[in-house]
Amino acid sequence: MNQLEQFDQRIARIMSKIEEIKDKKFPFSCGKWPPVWEPPFSEEEVTAFETEKGIQLPEDYRRFITTVASSGTQPFYGLHSFQKQESVPEHPFPYTLDHILYFLYMTENEMDQFYDDDTPFTANHGLLTLCTEGDGMDSVLVVNSKDPDTYGTVWYFDLANDCGIIPMRDKDTEKPFHFLDWLEYWAERTAGLNSNEFFSFSETVQVPKAPDNPDIMGRKMGWIE
């Protein structure tokens, strides 16, 4: 079985899981429930986008959007189309799995520099937004990275609440999520929810040990020992 066949098999399993929970009732489901999926992109549309941006989309994501759906009303407020983005995928993603952005680990000077109007804003480079949970909490897919281990991974992106940009990981294996991991996690967590429960992708974030710097914001604020 080649890689595309493996992707197809896994996608079928995930979509079956989503289909099985379509009758679940939620008092609030963000986007329309049960999910409504838009027709997939053609190979020509995807190739044109890749050529324009000078990138190659991760294969599992590319397979999904060309065989199943280009976008949809789930997860949360819906799977975004790559054609409706405010990110800058043509420039490389500035972080790696070993070098993340986490505000509590930054010094006040580092935070001031990050938000300085004279400092180029690069935090939205090299990515596509997959979905938003609302209140500035997004899932993003790295589509352009100089680091091969970072390329194709899914990150929790929350600058609005002074959190940061941190990779999502499997809590058991600690392996970073790729697109199909992310989608399957959402399907399985949603299947296990009671009618009045909810979850956030923030629960997949594993923050590394704090640096030995007494000036990081987390220590200044008394949130980190």
C-alpha positions as CSV (number, residue, x, y, z in Angstrom):
1,M,0.0,0.0,0.0
2,N,1.5,3.4,-1.0
3,Q,1.3,6.5,1.0
4,L,-1.7,8.0,-0.8
5,E,-3.6,4.7,-0.3
6,Q,-2.7,4.9,3.4
7,F,-4.0,8.4,3.6
8,D,-7.3,7.4,1.8
9,Q,-7.8,4.6,4.3
10,R,-7.3,6.8,7.3
11,I,-9.4,9.6,5.9
12,A,-12.2,7.1,5.3
13,R,-11.9,6.0,8.9
14,I,-12.0,9.5,10.2
15,M,-15.0,10.5,8.1
16,S,-16.8,7.4,9.2
17,K,-16.2,8.5,12.9
18,I,-17.6,11.9,12.0
19,E,-20.6,10.4,10.3
20,E,-21.4,8.2,13.3
21,I,-21.7,11.3,15.6
22,K,-23.8,13.5,13.3
23,D,-26.9,12.9,15.5
24,K,-25.2,14.1,18.7
25,K,-26.9,17.1,20.2
26,F,-25.0,20.1,21.5
27,P,-26.5,23.3,23.0
28,F,-23.7,25.2,21.2
29,S,-21.5,23.9,18.4
30,C,-19.8,27.0,16.9
31,G,-20.3,26.2,13.3
32,K,-23.2,24.4,11.8
33,W,-23.8,20.9,13.2
34,P,-23.9,18.2,11.8
35,P,-20.9,19.3,9.6
36,V,-21.5,20.5,6.1
37,W,-18.6,19.9,3.7
38,E,-17.8,21.9,0.6
39,P,-16.7,20.1,-2.6
40,P,-13.0,19.3,-2.8
41,F,-10.6,21.4,-4.8
42,S,-9.3,20.1,-8.1
43,E,-5.7,19.2,-8.5
44,E,-5.3,22.2,-10.8
45,E,-6.6,24.6,-8.2
46,V,-4.2,23.2,-5.6
47,T,-1.2,23.2,-7.9
48,A,-1.9,26.8,-9.0
49,F,-1.9,27.9,-5.3
50,E,1.3,26.0,-4.6
51,T,3.0,27.5,-7.6
52,E,1.8,31.1,-6.7
53,K,3.1,30.8,-3.2
54,G,6.2,28.7,-4.0
55,I,5.2,26.0,-1.5
56,Q,4.1,22.4,-1.5
57,L,1.2,21.5,0.8
58,P,1.6,18.7,3.2
59,E,0.5,15.4,1.5
60,D,-2.1,14.4,4.1
61,Y,-3.8,17.8,4.0
62,R,-3.5,18.0,0.3
63,R,-5.1,14.6,-0.1
64,F,-8.1,15.5,2.1
65,I,-8.8,18.8,0.3
66,T,-8.6,17.2,-3.1
67,T,-10.7,14.1,-2.4
68,V,-13.1,14.9,0.5
69,A,-13.7,18.6,1.2
70,S,-12.1,22.0,0.5
71,S,-13.7,23.4,3.7
72,G,-16.6,22.8,6.1
73,T,-18.6,24.0,9.0
74,Q,-16.5,22.0,11.5
75,P,-14.2,21.7,13.5
76,F,-15.4,24.5,15.8
77,Y,-16.2,27.5,13.5
78,G,-15.2,25.5,10.4
79,L,-12.4,24.2,8.3
80,H,-11.0,27.2,6.4
81,S,-10.3,27.2,2.7
82,F,-6.7,27.9,1.7
83,Q,-8.1,30.4,-0.7
84,K,-9.5,32.6,2.2
85,Q,-6.4,33.2,4.4
86,E,-4.8,36.2,6.0
87,S,-1.5,34.4,6.6
88,V,1.7,34.6,4.5
89,P,2.5,31.0,3.5
90,E,5.1,32.1,1.0
91,H,7.6,33.0,3.7
92,P,9.0,30.4,6.1
93,F,7.5,29.7,9.5
94,P,9.7,31.3,12.1
95,Y,9.5,28.6,14.8
96,T,10.5,25.0,15.1
97,L,9.4,22.2,17.4
98,D,12.3,23.0,19.7
99,H,11.9,26.8,19.4
100,I,8.4,27.9,20.2
101,L,6.7,31.2,21.1
102,Y,5.4,31.2,24.6
103,F,4.8,34.5,26.2
104,L,5.3,33.4,29.8
105,Y,8.8,32.4,28.9
106,M,9.7,35.7,27.3
107,T,11.2,38.7,29.1
108,E,9.4,42.1,29.1
109,N,12.0,43.4,26.6
110,E,11.3,40.4,24.3
111,M,7.5,41.0,24.5
112,D,8.0,44.7,23.8
113,Q,10.1,43.9,20.8
114,F,7.5,41.4,19.5
115,Y,4.8,44.0,19.6
116,D,7.0,46.9,18.4
117,D,5.5,48.5,15.3
118,D,9.0,48.8,13.9
119,T,9.6,45.0,14.2
120,P,8.5,43.0,11.2
121,F,5.6,40.7,12.1
122,T,6.5,37.2,11.1
123,A,4.3,35.1,13.4
124,N,1.8,34.4,10.6
125,H,4.4,33.3,8.1
126,G,4.6,29.8,6.6
127,L,1.2,28.7,7.8
128,L,-2.5,28.2,6.9
129,T,-5.2,28.6,9.4
130,L,-7.2,25.4,9.7
131,C,-9.9,26.6,12.1
132,T,-10.7,29.0,14.9
133,E,-12.3,28.2,18.2
134,G,-13.1,31.9,18.7
135,D,-11.5,34.5,20.9
136,G,-8.3,34.4,18.9
137,M,-7.6,30.7,19.5
138,D,-6.7,29.0,16.2
139,S,-5.3,25.8,14.8
140,V,-2.7,26.4,12.1
141,L,-0.8,24.1,9.7
142,V,2.8,24.7,8.9
143,V,3.2,24.6,5.1
144,N,6.6,26.3,4.7
145,S,9.5,25.6,7.0
146,K,13.2,25.2,6.7
147,D,13.0,22.5,9.4
148,P,11.7,19.2,7.9
149,D,10.4,18.0,11.3
150,T,8.3,21.2,11.7
151,Y,6.9,21.2,8.2
152,G,3.4,19.7,8.1
153,T,2.7,19.9,11.8
154,V,-0.3,21.6,13.5
155,W,0.1,24.3,16.1
156,Y,-2.1,26.1,18.6
157,F,-2.0,29.8,17.7
158,D,-3.2,32.2,20.4
159,L,-1.7,35.6,20.5
160,A,-4.9,37.3,21.5
161,N,-4.7,35.8,25.0
162,D,-0.9,36.2,25.4
163,C,-0.4,32.5,25.1
164,G,1.8,32.0,22.0
165,I,2.3,29.6,19.1
166,I,2.9,26.0,20.4
167,P,2.8,22.6,18.6
168,M,0.0,20.2,19.3
169,R,1.1,16.8,20.5
170,D,-0.2,13.4,21.2
171,K,-0.3,13.2,25.0
172,D,0.9,9.6,25.1
173,T,3.6,9.5,22.4
174,E,4.4,13.3,22.6
175,K,4.6,13.2,18.8
176,P,3.5,16.4,17.1
177,F,0.1,16.4,15.3
178,H,-0.1,16.4,11.5
179,F,-3.3,17.3,9.7
180,L,-5.0,13.9,9.9
181,D,-3.9,13.5,13.6
182,W,-5.6,16.9,14.3
183,L,-8.8,16.0,12.5
184,E,-9.1,12.5,14.1
185,Y,-8.4,14.0,17.5
186,W,-11.3,16.4,17.1
187,A,-13.6,13.6,15.9
188,E,-12.8,11.3,18.8
189,R,-13.0,14.0,21.4
190,T,-16.3,15.2,20.0
191,A,-17.6,11.7,20.0
192,G,-16.8,11.4,23.8
193,L,-18.4,14.6,24.9
194,N,-21.7,14.8,26.8
195,S,-24.3,17.2,25.4
196,N,-23.2,20.0,27.7
197,E,-19.4,19.5,27.5
198,F,-16.8,21.1,25.2
199,F,-13.0,21.0,24.7
200,S,-10.3,23.1,23.3
201,F,-7.2,22.2,21.2
202,S,-5.2,24.0,23.9
203,E,-5.4,20.7,25.8
204,T,-3.0,19.2,23.3
205,V,-0.3,21.7,24.1
206,Q,2.8,20.5,26.0
207,V,4.9,23.4,27.2
208,P,8.6,22.6,27.7
209,K,10.4,23.2,31.0
210,A,10.8,26.9,31.9
211,P,14.2,28.4,31.2
212,D,16.5,29.4,34.1
213,N,15.9,33.1,33.5
214,P,14.5,35.0,36.5
215,D,13.3,37.8,34.2
216,I,10.7,35.8,32.1
217,M,7.2,37.2,32.4
218,G,5.8,34.0,34.1
219,R,8.2,34.5,37.0
220,K,7.7,38.2,37.2
221,M,4.0,37.6,37.5
222,G,4.4,34.8,40.1
223,W,2.9,32.1,37.9
224,I,6.1,30.2,37.5
225,E,8.4,29.3,40.5
